[in-house]
Amino acid sequence: MAHLCSLQFSAAGALALLAMLPLETRGEDTKPERDRFELFMRGSRMTDEQAADLVEKAAANQADADSRLMLLGRCFSSRAHTPESKFAKQELIEWFVTHHPDWPECGTPYMQLHAAINPAGYSKVKKLWLAATKRHSANAQVFGNAANFLQFSEPEEAEVLLEKAELLDPQSPTWPRELGQHYLRLSSKRSQKESRRLATQSLAKLERATELDDGVNARFYALGDLAKTAFLAGKLETATAYAEELLELADKTPRNWNTGNAVHHGNLVLVRIALANGDVEEAKTCLLKAGKTSGSPQLNSFGPNMAMAKELLERGERDVVLEYFELCRKFWPRKELDRWNAAVQAGEVPNFGGNLFY
């Protein structure tokens, strides 16, 4: 634990990530998963003095998982990226892969290392994960966690591990859902023909996950991804049906945390479909409906999606995009909207950055 004593931190919010993490408990441990995610959050809010105390506490007790979870939360919220914090995080991850590889938390971004930033550490943790899959050869969660560690640097190996998890636990919606998301990530980096093939694979997996998931509101939470993926697969009628169902459920559940997301993204899928069908007027109508969302934890934090606004701008539809900006101010009153507005008024297409993808 010596490296942990050198941690340098600055606070950064991870609340939106917490809201998007799954709540189901898997694996052999009986400690509620939500409790452990709350430890991540508590760690992200610690002072330097509290973190130093936890370092000493963890060093004195090799079985102390809670302190290490909070320290990982602290690492995740750090913007310092010093060599000390890099190796401290690696040390913590190694401990969890060795002691609790079946905990769902081990498959989250809190447990990620980037091969380009820390190649030696990434390689070491990868070996620990592969060893864990051999020790726990019948545990789907271990294979899924290992896949999540590898997914960005070695997607082909991650895919094999996710397929193994699905074979081990065929009635769980988790693994077809993760495979569906995996194919979707790959599709964004391939040729048009290959992207459509991968999107078709993704849709089949996401539909399978939706069939298996009997959780409260599970279908409501899945329909947005189903609609987007169906569009990317070239299945416009299917995409329309999913988007319309999503919007109908949003009308019926006005108090659900996901309702604002559903209104926004469901209508944006309909914008895509209208443009694909050459109906610009319908696309403009749906864009304004997307802007009339009440907001959500994700939209209020990261902002609205601007991909369709950009496409309409490129078609010369400035007025509707400016109106869309004004609607979005109600849930996202940020300076970015001022800059984008000025750029459009000047006849330019703004640089929307990450808001093309959120």
Secondary structure, 3 states (H helix, E strand, C coil): CHHHHHCCCCCCCCHHHHHHCCCCCCCCCCCCHHHHHHHHHHHHCCCHHHHHHHHHHHHHCCCCHHHHHHHHHHHHHCCCCCHHHHHHHHHHHHHHHHHCCCCHHHHCHHHCCCCCCCHHHHHHHHHHHHHHHHHCCCCHHHHHHHHHHHCCCCHHHHHHHHHHHHHHCCCCCHHHHHHHHHHHHHHCCCCHHHHHHHHHHHHHHHHHHHHHCCCCCHHHHHHHHHHHHHHHCCCHHHHHHHHHHHHHHHHHCCCCCCHHHHHHHHHHHHHHHHHHCCCHHHHHHHHHHHHCCCCCHHHHHHCCCCHHHHHHHHCCCHHHHHHHHHHHCCCCCCHHHHHHHHHHHCCCCCCCHHHHCC
